[in-house]
Amino acid sequence: MPSLLKGMRAALLNLATLLLLLDLVLLIYGVFARYLLGSSPIWMDELARYLIIGAVMLALGAVWMEGGHMRVNLLEQRLPPRLAQALRLYQWLLALAFFAFAAWVSTRYALNAGRFRSLGLGVSRTWPLLSLPLGFGLLTLMLLLQGPWPRQPASTTVEGGSQA
């Protein structure tokens, strides 16, 4: 499972990076078009927003696996080991339930929004909104695969050979 998680994490981060680079190219083109041609296409701002949202939602699970989300674990560090383990299990179950619920609600929302079209691109609003259930669903899957007690990284050494 760790290799599957690593592969998913790498693929999602690479895809999110690609979306951000595409967004950057699009925004630079929009700025040049506005100042050199006098106007930029109306759909550019909308597509830029959708690309940013998609990139963030795809990177959500990968960032969670790295522990990159802000979280206060002062209590966890001060508790006896058994209580700290119980608290981590509770946090994992709570996160799992919340993100699974968010995936379900956002799926229903995205599918119900199909009646409407976006103003700039003219596509069904379902398509850009599907990034929400996709991101929450992948995060839920990655949480399930990781389990409540993630492997701790090996201790690192700093220059000079001392333990960090």
N, C-alpha and C positions, 0 to 999 in steps of 0.2 A: 503493500500500500504506500509506503513512503515514496517509492519511485513513481507511482501513479500521481501522487500529490505534487511531486516535484515537476513532473511533465505537464500537469494541468497548470500549475503556477507559472511555469516558463511560457507556455503557450498563451495564457491569458495576458501576462505582462507584455509579451511581444505584440499581441493583437491590439492591446490598449495603446502601446507605444506607436504602432502604425496608425491608429485612428488619430492620435494627437499630432503626429507628423503631417497627416493629411489635412487636419484642421489648420495647422500652422501654414501650410502651403496655400490653402484656401483663403485664409485671412490676409496673407501677404498679397496674394493676387487681388483681393478685394480692395486693399489700400491702394495698390498701384492703379487699379482700374478707376478708382474714385478720383485720384489726383491726376492721372495721365489722360484718361478718357472722359472724365467729367461725371461718370456715374458707374456704380457697380451693379451687377445683377441683384434683383430683389430677393432671390432665394438664398443668397450667400450667408446672411446672418442666421437664418433658420437652420441651414445645414450645419453651420459651425456649432450652434447650440446642441444639435442632435449628436454630432460627433463627440463633443466634450462629455455629454451625459453618457453616451455609449462607452467611451473610454473609462470613465469613472466606475460605471457599473461592472465592466469586465474586470477591472483591477481590484474590485472590492474583496473578493475571496483571496487573491494572492497577497494583498496587503494584510489581511486578517491572519493568514498563515505565518507571516513574518512577525506578527505582533506589532504591526505598524499603526494600529488604531489606538487612539488615546484611551487610557484606562487607568484608574487609580487602584493599585493593588497593595496599598499600605496595610490594610487590615489583613490581607492574605499573608503578608510577610511576617506579621506579628503573632499570628495564631499558631498553636501547636500543629505539628504536621498532619495529624488525622483530621482536625477541624479545617485546616487549609485545604486539604484534599476534598473534603465534603463541600466546601465553599466553591472550589473550582468545578466540581460536578454540577452544582446548582447553577453556576454561571453558564456552563456549557449547555445545560438543558434549557435555560431561559433564552439564551442566544439562538439555539436551534429552533425553539418554538416561535420566537419572534420573527426570525428570518423566513421560516417556512410559511408563517402567516402572511408576511409581507409579499412573498412570492405568489401566494394564492390570491390575495387582494389585488395586487398589481396585474396579474393575469386577467382577472375579471374586468378590471378597469380598461386595460389595453384592448380587450376584445369588444367591450361596449363602446369604445371610442371610434370604432370602425365606421360609424355613420358620418363622421366629420372628416373633412379634408384640411390639410395644412394650407395656410394662405400662400406662402412663398413657393413651396415645391409642388403643391397640388396633389400630394399623395395621401392615402388614408392615414389618419393619425395612429392607427393600430401599429404600423411599422416602426416608427420611432419609439413608441411607448413600450414595445416588446423588450427593449433593453432593460427595463425595470425587472420584470419577472425573470429574465435570463440571468441578470446579475444576482438577484436574491436567490434564485434556484441554484446557481453554481456555488454561491457562498454556503448555502445549506448543505449541498452535496460535499463540499470540501470540509465543512465542519463534521459531518458524519464520518467521512473517511479519516479525518485526523483523530477523532475521539476526544474524550474529555481531558485526557492527560497527554498533551503534546510532548514529543521528545524534546528534551532540553539540548541546546547546542553544546558541543564539546567546549571545555574551557579554552579560552584564548590566551595566548601569551603576547606580552608587549615587548617592545625592543629591550634588549638586555636579558631576556629569558625569564623575567618574573611573571607570575600568573596574574591575570587581570581579574 
